[in-house]
Amino acid sequence: MEKRDFEAAGREQELKEQSQEKQTPITTAAEPAPEQEEENKYLIKFRKPFIWEDNTYTEIDMSGLEDLSAKDMIQAQRTMERSGSINVLPEMSLEYACIFASKATKMPVEFFQALPPKEAIKVKNKVTNFFYGED
């Protein structure tokens, strides 16, 4: 076999391999079905049931945060000031978070003030993340 025949045979083999590569199907990761329910990012689940005024709570839905306005923020701040609490960044305080969560859920502020510490911090973090977190 001459050198030219050898080179031609090598090119033919390369072309066959390339055409086989092109025919190989490309697989992609499956996208989630649109029917799947989106998780409620405002739902706070309690570690253990919380009993308040003869009712047992295992979670609290804070999605009402989306419906509040700057006017509600001002009212919450004024409520804090009337109680004698002065804070440079009121929206970072637990008291402000309890007042604001009360407005968002239409539950009495006393409900949030009665929460165990770890659950109260979850509420505070949810409110604070709502203000400062990314959408």
One Martini backbone bead per residue (centre of mass of N, CA, C, O) as a GRO file, in nm:
protein
  135
    1MET     BB    1   0.096   0.037   0.023
    2GLU     BB    2   0.068   0.349  -0.020
    3LYS     BB    3   0.086   0.649   0.121
    4ARG     BB    4  -0.177   0.763  -0.003
    5ASP     BB    5  -0.363   0.527   0.076
    6PHE     BB    6  -0.317   0.554   0.378
    7GLU     BB    7  -0.424   0.846   0.411
    8ALA     BB    8  -0.707   0.794   0.292
    9ALA     BB    9  -0.790   0.581   0.504
   10GLY     BB   10  -0.761   0.770   0.749
   11ARG     BB   11  -0.974   0.977   0.659
   12GLU     BB   12  -1.213   0.789   0.643
   13GLN     BB   13  -1.210   0.710   0.939
   14GLU     BB   14  -1.251   0.995   1.052
   15LEU     BB   15  -1.524   1.050   0.913
   16LYS     BB   16  -1.678   0.819   1.048
   17GLU     BB   17  -1.638   0.912   1.342
   18GLN     BB   18  -1.769   1.192   1.308
   19SER     BB   19  -2.050   1.091   1.216
   20GLN     BB   20  -2.106   0.930   1.475
   21GLU     BB   21  -2.094   1.169   1.673
   22LYS     BB   22  -2.332   1.328   1.542
   23GLN     BB   23  -2.547   1.085   1.603
   24THR     BB   24  -2.527   1.130   1.890
   25PRO     BB   25  -2.723   1.172   2.138
   26ILE     BB   26  -2.848   1.432   2.335
   27THR     BB   27  -2.858   1.469   2.678
   28THR     BB   28  -3.087   1.594   2.920
   29ALA     BB   29  -3.209   1.729   3.179
   30ALA     BB   30  -3.481   1.719   3.354
   31GLU     BB   31  -3.750   1.906   3.391
   32PRO     BB   32  -3.965   2.029   3.582
   33ALA     BB   33  -4.280   2.005   3.640
   34PRO     BB   34  -4.532   2.243   3.632
   35GLU     BB   35  -4.729   2.092   3.841
   36GLN     BB   36  -4.553   2.151   4.056
   37GLU     BB   37  -4.536   2.270   4.357
   38GLU     BB   38  -4.457   2.552   4.508
   39GLU     BB   39  -4.279   2.651   4.755
   40ASN     BB   40  -4.335   2.811   5.053
   41LYS     BB   41  -4.123   3.074   5.154
   42TYR     BB   42  -4.326   3.169   5.415
   43LEU     BB   43  -4.295   2.906   5.569
   44ILE     BB   44  -4.309   2.819   5.916
   45LYS     BB   45  -4.160   2.558   6.089
   46PHE     BB   46  -4.198   2.390   6.371
   47ARG     BB   47  -4.035   2.176   6.580
   48LYS     BB   48  -4.285   2.215   6.771
   49PRO     BB   49  -4.565   2.243   6.905
   50PHE     BB   50  -4.773   2.537   6.948
   51ILE     BB   51  -4.935   2.674   7.230
   52TRP     BB   52  -5.223   2.905   7.186
   53GLU     BB   53  -5.514   2.958   7.303
   54ASP     BB   54  -5.603   2.642   7.253
   55ASN     BB   55  -5.393   2.626   7.017
   56THR     BB   56  -5.226   2.445   6.756
   57TYR     BB   57  -4.895   2.494   6.619
   58THR     BB   58  -4.668   2.405   6.331
   59GLU     BB   59  -4.726   2.673   6.165
   60ILE     BB   60  -4.650   2.974   5.958
   61ASP     BB   61  -4.789   3.215   5.737
   62MET     BB   62  -4.599   3.490   5.566
   63SER     BB   63  -4.730   3.590   5.282
   64GLY     BB   64  -4.839   3.878   5.377
   65LEU     BB   65  -4.584   4.049   5.320
   66GLU     BB   66  -4.658   4.121   5.018
   67ASP     BB   67  -4.913   4.322   5.119
   68LEU     BB   68  -4.738   4.528   5.230
   69SER     BB   69  -4.626   4.851   5.340
   70ALA     BB   70  -4.472   5.135   5.436
   71LYS     BB   71  -4.697   5.209   5.633
   72ASP     BB   72  -4.658   4.954   5.808
   73MET     BB   73  -4.370   5.022   5.893
   74ILE     BB   74  -4.436   5.285   6.037
   75GLN     BB   75  -4.635   5.169   6.243
   76ALA     BB   76  -4.432   4.976   6.374
   77GLN     BB   77  -4.238   5.196   6.468
   78ARG     BB   78  -4.442   5.355   6.644
   79THR     BB   79  -4.506   5.127   6.836
   80MET     BB   80  -4.222   5.109   6.948
   81GLU     BB   81  -4.194   5.404   7.048
   82ARG     BB   82  -4.439   5.394   7.249
   83SER     BB   83  -4.283   5.162   7.423
   84GLY     BB   84  -3.969   5.292   7.430
   85SER     BB   85  -3.839   5.193   7.168
   86ILE     BB   86  -3.505   5.242   7.042
   87ASN     BB   87  -3.389   5.217   6.697
   88VAL     BB   88  -3.183   5.245   6.431
   89LEU     BB   89  -3.277   4.936   6.327
   90PRO     BB   90  -3.581   4.817   6.352
   91GLU     BB   91  -3.589   4.580   6.129
   92MET     BB   92  -3.368   4.412   6.322
   93SER     BB   93  -3.576   4.356   6.533
   94LEU     BB   94  -3.781   4.156   6.715
   95GLU     BB   95  -4.013   4.347   6.772
   96TYR     BB   96  -4.064   4.432   6.479
   97ALA     BB   97  -4.112   4.147   6.368
   98CYS     BB   98  -4.364   4.091   6.538
   99ILE     BB   99  -4.535   4.323   6.432
  100PHE     BB  100  -4.513   4.255   6.128
  101ALA     BB  101  -4.618   3.963   6.147
  102SER     BB  102  -4.894   4.043   6.253
  103LYS     BB  103  -4.979   4.192   5.994
  104ALA     BB  104  -4.933   3.950   5.791
  105THR     BB  105  -5.129   3.734   5.968
  106LYS     BB  106  -5.349   3.853   6.171
  107MET     BB  107  -5.205   3.831   6.439
  108PRO     BB  108  -5.121   3.865   6.741
  109VAL     BB  109  -4.839   3.982   6.890
  110GLU     BB  110  -4.849   3.780   7.132
  111PHE     BB  111  -4.787   3.530   6.973
  112PHE     BB  112  -4.487   3.609   6.902
  113GLN     BB  113  -4.399   3.667   7.202
  114ALA     BB  114  -4.461   3.348   7.287
  115LEU     BB  115  -4.244   3.231   7.149
  116PRO     BB  116  -3.993   3.054   7.113
  117PRO     BB  117  -3.683   3.153   7.046
  118LYS     BB  118  -3.632   2.991   6.779
  119GLU     BB  119  -3.901   3.081   6.644
  120ALA     BB  120  -3.857   3.386   6.664
  121ILE     BB  121  -3.604   3.388   6.483
  122LYS     BB  122  -3.743   3.286   6.230
  123VAL     BB  123  -3.922   3.531   6.202
  124LYS     BB  124  -3.706   3.746   6.191
  125ASN     BB  125  -3.559   3.628   5.941
  126LYS     BB  126  -3.798   3.645   5.747
  127VAL     BB  127  -3.836   3.951   5.761
  128THR     BB  128  -3.547   4.038   5.694
  129ASN     BB  129  -3.529   3.883   5.423
  130PHE     BB  130  -3.756   4.037   5.291
  131PHE     BB  131  -3.608   4.311   5.292
  132TYR     BB  132  -3.291   4.202   5.198
  133GLY     BB  133  -3.350   3.997   5.005
  134GLU     BB  134  -3.374   3.808   4.738
  135ASP     BB  135  -3.596   3.721   4.466
   0.00000   0.00000   0.00000
